[in-house]
Structure formats: structure tokens, C-alpha cells
Amino acid sequence: MTTIEGSVALVTGGSRGIGRALVAALYERGAKKVYATARDPKTVPHPDAVPLALEVSDPASVAAAAEQAQDVTLLINNAGRSVKANFLDSPVEDVRREFETNFYGPLLVTRAFVPVIERNGGGHILNVHSVLSWLGLAGSYSASKAALWSQTNSLRLDLKPRGIEVTGLHVGYVDTDMTAEVDAPKSTPESVAAQALDGIEADAFEVLADDLSRQVKAGLAADLAVLYPQLAA
């Protein structure tokens, strides 16, 4: 079982939204140190967090962060972007930008920190997915999160023999800047963070943080027309 109390965590995208809530929740559960990353570390609000500059899609930035945070035992890949490029009409470069942050970013960070976590006796990685990992309703965003889900599933198999557990967090609408224009029921970042840390401490393979995520996951075995009613029209 993973123990958060006394751990040293690193949260990418730790200055706002779910990342900000995760940093606070980690300290509330007794984490010894929490590195909170952001493109501009001065935007990290938690007074006890260790601000760390990081651009997850830049290999040099990732390597520099790993060099500075050699005591990490818990990695949370939370940073992401929402471009939602349309596959037919948007510039292909927009699709690439989404994948650079949402798929290659977590991959680069994970590859950099796995040796660190191993040297520190093992630990845990949490990847933040989305209910849109399972629904192709947001173009490049859905595709990048689906790819991250597959990456997480592969890494779980690769890392378990190396003493590192892997949890995937799936969320629907969360009350953050990213969903400011969405008129639908939303979870609070604090609720999502609490469930995520519960999952880490239980060594859960996946955390489904809201009813929408649970409903969609349960529907994956159904006919595609169940998930996409427009196909039945």
C-alpha cells in the first residue's frame, strides 16, 4: 500500500485547478514535501509547496526538473491543455500541440522520474485522464487523453515489477478554468483531489471521480450507438 504521509510528491500543473487542490490535499495528508510545477513557478499559490519551473513538452525543462527533485517518491502527471482541434478542419499542428502536452508530456516526465523513484525505494505515479478518454467528442483532446489512458495501462505493467504502482484518474466536468463555459453539473477540484489520493493510498488501478465517468466506463461494453446516440438517428 502506498503511504502519502512522509512522502515527497511532484505535481505537474500545480498552480491551479485540480493540480492546486492536489498540492493542498497532499500536505493535509502529511506529505513531507510537494514540488508544484508551472511554466511560471511564481504562480504557485501554496505557501509550503516547492515551486518548480516545468514545461512538460520540453525535454530540457523536464530533465532540469528531475535534476532538482531527486527525492520524489510520488509523481502526479496533471498538467494538460485543451485545444480540441477538429480532425478535418483544424491545422494538424494544433493536433500535434495537444498530443505534445497531454501524451508526450506525461511520458517525458515519467521517463525522467522513474529512475528517481526507484532509487528512493519505489513509489507511485498518478496520471490524470478524462471521461473523454472514452468518448470521441472533443477531437484532438479526446484522442490525446485516450492515448494517455493506453500509456497508463502499459506503464502499469512495466513499472509494477520495479516497485512503482500506477493509478489512472478519470474525471468529467470539474469546476476549473477549463470548464468555465460549460453549463453542467461539476465536481469540485477538492473532491477530485481527495478521491485521487484515496486511490493512490489504496493502490487502485483506476479512480472514477464522478457519476459521469462511472456511467461512461460502464457503457464501454455496449453498442457504440449507446455512447453515440447520433449514430442511431
N, C-alpha and C positions, 0 to 999 in steps of 0.2 A: 504493500500500500504506500502511496506517495504521501509524504508529510509536508504540508506547507509551512508549519511552524519551524522557524530556524532556516528556511530555505533562502536561496538567493535567486531571484527571478529577473527576467528581462521581458518587458512588454513592448512590442513594436507598435507604433502609433499610440503612444501612451499619454498624449496631451489632451485628448477629448473623447467624447462618446464612450463606447464600450471600453476602449483602452484606458481612459481616465478612471472609469469605475473599477476596472480590474486592478489597477495600481492601488487604489484606496482599499479594496477588499483584501488584497494580499497583505497589506500592513495590518489590517484589522484581524487577520487570522495568524499573525505572528511571524510573517516573513522577516528575515533579518535585514535584507537589503532588496530593493527593487530598482532596477535600471528602467527608466521610462524614456523611450526613444521618440524622436521627432525630427523632421527636417531642420527645424529651428529649436534647439533644446531650451531656449528661453521661454517657450510657450508651455512647458511642462508645469502644471499648477501645484502638484502635491509637494508640500514643504519638506517631506522626508525622502522623496524619491531622488535618485541619482540621474540627472538629465544627461542624455547621450545623443549626440547628433547621428542620424542614420537616414540614408536614402536606400531603401531595401533593394531597388533595382540597380544599384551601382556597386559592382564587386569591390572596388577600393574602399567605399564607405562601409560596406559590410565587414571587410577584413579589419578595418581600423576599429570598429565597434567591438569585434570579437577579441582583439588585442587588449582593449581596455577593460573588458568584462570577463576576466579569466576565472572568476569564482562562481559562475552561473550554474545552477542545477535545474532550473525550471525555465523553459522558453515558451513564450506565448506569441505566436505569429498572428497579430491582429491587424496590422496596417493593411489598408486596401484602398482602392479607388473605384468609382462608379462612372464609367464612360457610357456604357450601354449602346455601343455602336451597332448600327444595323448592318447585317452581313451583306446586304445587296447594295445599299446606297452610301454608307459611310466610308470615309477613307480607310484603307487597310491599315494605315499607320495608327489609327485610333484603336483598332482591334489589337494591334501589337502592344500599344501602351497599356491597355487593360491587362493583357497577359504578363507584361513585364512586372507589373506591381502585384497582381493577385496570384500568379502562378510561379513565375521565376523568382520573385522577391522572397516568398517563404522558402523556396528551395535553396536560394543562396544563403539565407540566414541559417537555415537548418544545417546545411553542409558546414558552415563556419563554426557552429556551436556544438555539434555532436562531439567532436574531439574534446572540447572544453568540459561538457557534461560527463563524458566518460572518465576523464582524468579526475573529476570531482566525485567519483563513485557511483555515477548513474543518476537518473532523474526522470524528467517528464517534459513532453512537448505538447502544447495545445495549439491546434490550427483552427482559426475562425472561418467557418464556411457560411452558407446561407441556405435558406429554403430554396433559393433559385439555383442551387447546385443540382436540384432535381427537376426544375421547371425551366424550359427554354423560352422564357417570356421577356428577357431583357438582353437579347443579343449577345454582345461580347462579354458582358458581365456574367450572365448565366453560364456561358461556355467556360470562362476563366475559373469560376467557382466550381463547376463540375470537374474541371481538370485538377483543381486543388483537392477536391474530395478524393479523386483517384490517387493523387500523390500521397495523401494522408494514409490511405488504405495500404499502399505499397510500403511506405516508410514504417508503418506499424509492424509489418512482418520483418523488415530488415533490422529494426532497432531493438526489438524485444530481446533477442539473444545478447545484445550489447548493454542490457540493463537500463534501457530507456523506454518508458511507456509513452504511447501516443493517443491523444484524445481529439476527436473532431467535434466542434461546436457548431450546431445549425440553428440559425435564428430567422424569424420572419421580420416583421416590422418592429424596429426599435426606435425609441424617441431620441433621435440624434439629428445632426445637421443633414445627414444623407437622406433622411426621410421627411424633411420639414414640409415638403409639398404633398405628402401622401395623406389622404383623409381616410384613415382606417385605424382600428384598434392597434395600439403599440405597447410593447413591453418597455419597462424602464431599463436603462443600462445597468442599474444596480441589481435588478432581478436577474438579468442575464449573467452578470459577473458572479453572483452568488451561486447560480446553478453550474456555471463553468467550473468554479473552484470545488464545488461538491463533486463534480465528475472527476476532476483531477485526483482528489483525495480518495475516491472510490476506484481509481484506475479504470474508469469506464471507457469503452471504445468510442462511444458517441454520446453527446448530450443534445437533446432536442428541447430547446428552451421555451417553446410556446406551443399552443394548440395547433397553429397553422403548420409548423414544422412536423408535428406528430401526425397530423392528418395527411399531409402530402407524402411523408415517408411510408405511411401505411398504404397509400394508394399506388405505390410504385409497382405492385404486383398486378394491378388491374389493367384493363384495356386502355390504350392511350387516349381514347375518347373520354375516359373518366377524368383524366388530368387536363385534357384539352377539349372542352365541350364544343368549341368551334369546329372541330373535326367531324362531329356528328351532325352538323347542320346540313 
